[in-house]
Amino acid sequence: MQRDVKQGTIVPGKGAEMSVVKNAAQPRAATAGPAPAHEQVYQDLRARILFGEMAPGQPVTIKGLTETLGAGITPVREAIRRLISDGALVFQDNRRVSVPTLSAGDLDQLVFVRKSVECELARRAAGRITGATLARLGSIDTALDEAIALGDVTAYLALNHQFHQALYAEAGAPILAELASALWLRFGPSLRVVCGRFGTENLPDRHKELLVALARGDEAAVVLAMGRDIEQGMEQMAAVLPDSIDMQ
C-alpha cells in the first residue's frame, strides 16, 4: 500500500535504516543460530533489491557487488544465480547485472497475480489471526505513519513490506506466501523509484481498514480492503511509469 510520503532524498543502507530494511526483508528463522555465509549474502542482496537500493535498469558489476556486500566472489555469484532464477536480476553481460525494468504490461500482470494470491492470503489470515498479531500489525502501522510524517522513504517501504509479511504469515499457507514474496521482489525496486522521486498521492489508508476488518473477523471486508490496497498502489506506479522507470 502507498500513502502520502514527503519528497526527499534518502541515503539507504546506513545505520538504523538498514536494520529496518533487513529485519523487514527476512522471515523469522525457525531455528536459532546464524545462517551460512552464502545465505547471508543472498538475503543481504535480496533486501537491497527489494527496497530499491539497486535501481531498475542500472547495471552493476559483480566486482562492485563483492565490495558493497563485503563478501567473496563465490557467495556473490551464487546469490546472483539464485536472484536471476527468482526474476529479481538479469545479466547485462558476463560481468554486469541489473534489476529488470517494468513495462505497463508487467504491471497489469502483477496486479492480477497479486490480487489472486494476496487477497487469498489475507482471507485465510482473517480466520486465524490472534490478538497478539493484531497488536503487532497495529504497532507496525503506527511506525509506518511516523515514517510517512518524517518523509523517510526507506523506513516506509520496509515497514509496509513488514506489515504485509506479518499478515501473510498468519494465513497458514506457505506456498501462497512464497509466491507473494516473489511478487514483491518484482515490483519493490520500481516502487522505490516512484516514492523517491515523487512521493505518493493521497490515498485512503487501507491498512487501517484491514485492521478493523481483521479485528471483526470479516473475511469479505478483509479481501475488499486488500484488493483496494493493491490496486491503488499499482495504479499509482503505472501513472508515473513512463516518466520514472525505463521502459523495455
Secondary structure per residue as TSV (DSSP state, phi and psi in degrees):
chain	resnum	aa	ss	phi	psi
A	1	M	-	360.0	146.6
A	2	Q	-	-121.4	137.5
A	3	R	-	-130.8	-177.3
A	4	D	-	-70.1	110.0
A	5	V	-	-113.5	132.2
A	6	K	-	-65.8	146.4
A	7	Q	-	-69.6	150.7
A	8	G	-	166.3	157.3
A	9	T	-	-95.5	122.5
A	10	I	-	-110.2	129.8
A	11	V	-	-91.0	110.4
A	12	P	-	-80.3	165.1
A	13	G	S	80.3	18.8
A	14	K	S	-125.8	136.6
A	15	G	H	54.9	-134.7
A	16	A	H	-63.3	-32.1
A	17	E	H	-60.2	-44.2
A	18	M	H	-69.1	-31.8
A	19	S	H	-62.6	-42.8
A	20	V	H	-60.1	-44.8
A	21	V	H	-61.9	-49.1
A	22	K	H	-63.5	-42.9
A	23	N	H	-64.3	-37.0
A	24	A	H	-72.9	-32.3
A	25	A	H	-80.7	-26.7
A	26	Q	S	-102.4	131.8
A	27	P	-	-69.1	157.5
A	28	R	-	-66.0	135.9
A	29	A	-	-72.0	141.5
A	30	A	S	-76.4	-27.1
A	31	T	S	-129.0	157.3
A	32	A	S	-75.4	164.0
A	33	G	S	105.5	151.1
A	34	P	-	-70.4	149.9
A	35	A	-	-73.8	156.5
A	36	P	-	-57.7	156.5
A	37	A	H	-57.2	-42.1
A	38	H	H	-66.7	-32.4
A	39	E	H	-72.0	-37.5
A	40	Q	H	-62.5	-42.0
A	41	V	H	-63.6	-42.3
A	42	Y	H	-61.4	-47.4
A	43	Q	H	-65.2	-37.3
A	44	D	H	-64.8	-49.2
A	45	L	H	-66.3	-38.1
A	46	R	H	-61.1	-43.5
A	47	A	H	-64.1	-39.3
A	48	R	H	-63.2	-37.1
A	49	I	H	-71.7	-48.6
A	50	L	H	-55.8	-40.0
A	51	F	T	-103.1	18.6
A	52	G	T	79.0	18.8
A	53	E	S	-70.8	-20.1
A	54	M	S	-109.5	111.7
A	55	A	-	-71.0	141.8
A	56	P	B	-55.5	132.1
A	57	G	T	82.0	-6.9
A	58	Q	-	-91.4	112.5
A	59	P	-	-71.8	144.0
A	60	V	E	-130.0	146.8
A	61	T	E	-82.8	152.6
A	62	I	H	-64.8	-37.3
A	63	K	H	-62.3	-41.7
A	64	G	H	-62.4	-36.5
A	65	L	H	-67.1	-37.8
A	66	T	H	-62.3	-37.8
A	67	E	H	-70.9	-43.3
A	68	T	H	-63.6	-41.6
A	69	L	H	-85.7	-13.1
A	70	G	T	63.7	39.8
A	71	A	-	-130.7	164.1
A	72	G	-	-76.1	166.1
A	73	I	H	-65.0	-34.7
A	74	T	H	-66.4	-52.2
A	75	P	H	-65.7	-29.7
A	76	V	H	-68.4	-43.9
A	77	R	H	-62.2	-38.6
A	78	E	H	-65.3	-42.0
A	79	A	H	-62.7	-42.1
A	80	I	H	-62.0	-43.4
A	81	R	H	-59.3	-45.0
A	82	R	H	-65.2	-39.9
A	83	L	H	-73.9	-29.1
A	84	I	H	-65.6	-41.9
A	85	S	H	-62.9	-33.6
A	86	D	T	-73.9	-12.2
A	87	G	T	84.3	11.2
A	88	A	S	-91.9	-17.6
A	89	L	-	-137.2	155.2
A	90	V	E	-134.5	149.5
A	91	F	E	-75.8	132.9
A	92	Q	S	-89.4	-41.7
A	93	D	S	-158.7	-166.1
A	94	N	S	-74.0	-5.0
A	95	R	S	-125.7	-3.0
A	96	R	E	-132.2	147.9
A	97	V	E	-132.9	165.1
A	98	S	E	-152.0	161.8
A	99	V	B	-77.5	132.9
A	100	P	-	-61.6	145.6
A	101	T	-	-83.4	158.9
A	102	L	-	-108.7	140.8
A	103	S	-	-102.9	170.8
A	104	A	H	-60.5	-36.5
A	105	G	H	-64.7	-37.6
A	106	D	H	-61.4	-45.0
A	107	L	H	-63.1	-39.0
A	108	D	H	-60.2	-43.2
A	109	Q	H	-67.2	-39.5
A	110	L	H	-63.2	-41.0
A	111	V	H	-60.2	-46.2
A	112	F	H	-61.2	-48.1
A	113	V	H	-72.7	-39.2
A	114	R	H	-61.7	-43.7
A	115	K	H	-64.7	-38.7
A	116	S	H	-63.9	-45.7
A	117	V	H	-83.7	-50.2
A	118	E	H	-75.9	-32.1
A	119	C	H	-65.8	-37.5
A	120	E	H	-68.6	-39.2
A	121	L	H	-60.7	-44.1
A	122	A	H	-64.2	-40.3
A	123	R	H	-61.6	-45.5
A	124	R	H	-65.7	-38.6
A	125	A	H	-64.0	-34.0
A	126	A	H	-59.4	-31.0
A	127	G	T	-87.8	-3.7
A	128	R	T	-125.5	-10.0
A	129	I	-	-67.7	143.9
A	130	T	-	-103.6	165.8
A	131	G	H	-61.5	-35.8
A	132	A	H	-64.5	-41.5
A	133	T	H	-68.9	-38.4
A	134	L	H	-59.7	-41.1
A	135	A	H	-65.0	-40.1
A	136	R	H	-65.0	-42.9
A	137	L	H	-61.8	-39.9
A	138	G	H	-62.7	-38.6
A	139	S	H	-67.2	-40.5
A	140	I	H	-62.5	-43.1
A	141	D	H	-66.0	-35.5
A	142	T	H	-64.3	-43.6
A	143	A	H	-63.8	-35.9
A	144	L	H	-64.1	-41.1
A	145	D	H	-59.9	-39.2
A	146	E	H	-65.9	-39.9
A	147	A	H	-62.5	-40.1
A	148	I	H	-62.3	-45.3
A	149	A	H	-61.5	-32.2
A	150	L	H	-87.2	-8.5
A	151	G	T	70.8	26.5
A	152	D	-	-89.1	92.6
A	153	V	H	-64.9	-39.9
A	154	T	H	-60.0	-49.9
A	155	A	H	-66.7	-38.0
A	156	Y	H	-57.4	-50.2
A	157	L	H	-63.1	-42.1
A	158	A	H	-66.4	-43.3
A	159	L	H	-72.7	-34.8
A	160	N	H	-61.1	-44.9
A	161	H	H	-63.4	-42.0
A	162	Q	H	-62.0	-39.7
A	163	F	H	-58.7	-50.4
A	164	H	H	-65.3	-42.3
A	165	Q	H	-61.5	-43.2
A	166	A	H	-64.9	-38.6
A	167	L	H	-65.5	-47.1
A	168	Y	H	-67.0	-27.5
A	169	A	H	-63.5	-22.8
A	170	E	T	-81.9	-8.0
A	171	A	T	-75.1	-20.0
A	172	G	S	65.1	34.0
A	173	A	-	-135.1	76.3
A	174	P	H	-62.1	-31.1
A	175	I	H	-67.7	-45.9
A	176	L	H	-64.0	-39.6
A	177	A	H	-63.9	-37.0
A	178	E	H	-66.6	-39.1
A	179	L	H	-62.6	-42.7
A	180	A	H	-62.3	-41.5
A	181	S	H	-60.9	-40.7
A	182	A	H	-66.7	-36.5
A	183	L	H	-65.9	-41.9
A	184	W	H	-62.6	-33.3
A	185	L	H	-66.2	-26.0
A	186	R	H	-76.7	-41.7
A	187	F	H	-102.5	-14.5
A	188	G	H	-54.5	-47.7
A	189	P	H	-60.2	-37.9
A	190	S	H	-71.4	-32.1
A	191	L	H	-64.1	-36.5
A	192	R	H	-63.5	-39.5
A	193	V	H	-61.5	-45.5
A	194	V	H	-62.4	-49.9
A	195	C	H	-66.6	-40.1
A	196	G	H	-66.6	-35.0
A	197	R	H	-88.8	-38.5
A	198	F	H	-124.0	-6.6
A	199	G	-	69.7	-162.6
A	200	T	-	-124.9	157.3
A	201	E	-	-72.3	166.2
A	202	N	-	-77.3	108.3
A	203	L	-	-119.1	151.9
A	204	P	-	-57.6	154.3
A	205	D	-	-88.1	89.5
A	206	R	H	-73.9	-23.2
A	207	H	H	-60.7	-43.1
A	208	K	H	-69.0	-35.8
A	209	E	H	-62.5	-40.8
A	210	L	H	-61.2	-45.4
A	211	L	H	-62.7	-41.0
A	212	V	H	-64.3	-45.5
A	213	A	H	-66.0	-38.5
A	214	L	H	-64.3	-41.7
A	215	A	H	-63.1	-31.9
A	216	R	H	-83.1	-14.1
A	217	G	T	70.5	27.0
A	218	D	-	-90.9	94.1
A	219	E	H	-62.1	-40.9
A	220	A	H	-62.3	-43.0
A	221	A	H	-67.9	-34.9
A	222	V	H	-63.6	-46.5
A	223	V	H	-62.4	-42.5
A	224	L	H	-62.8	-45.5
A	225	A	H	-65.7	-40.3
A	226	M	H	-65.8	-41.9
A	227	G	H	-60.9	-41.7
A	228	R	H	-66.5	-38.9
A	229	D	H	-58.2	-47.4
A	230	I	H	-66.5	-48.7
A	231	E	H	-59.5	-46.9
A	232	Q	H	-66.5	-41.3
A	233	G	H	-64.3	-44.1
A	234	M	H	-73.4	-32.5
A	235	E	H	-64.8	-38.6
A	236	Q	H	-64.1	-40.9
A	237	M	H	-62.4	-43.3
A	238	A	H	-64.1	-33.5
A	239	A	H	-65.5	-30.1
A	240	V	H	-109.0	2.8
A	241	L	H	-53.6	-48.3
A	242	P	H	-62.3	-29.2
A	243	D	H	-94.7	-19.4
A	244	S	H	-117.1	-17.1
A	245	I	S	-130.1	132.8
A	246	D	-	-59.7	131.8
A	247	M	-	-89.6	145.5
A	248	Q	-	-81.8	360.0
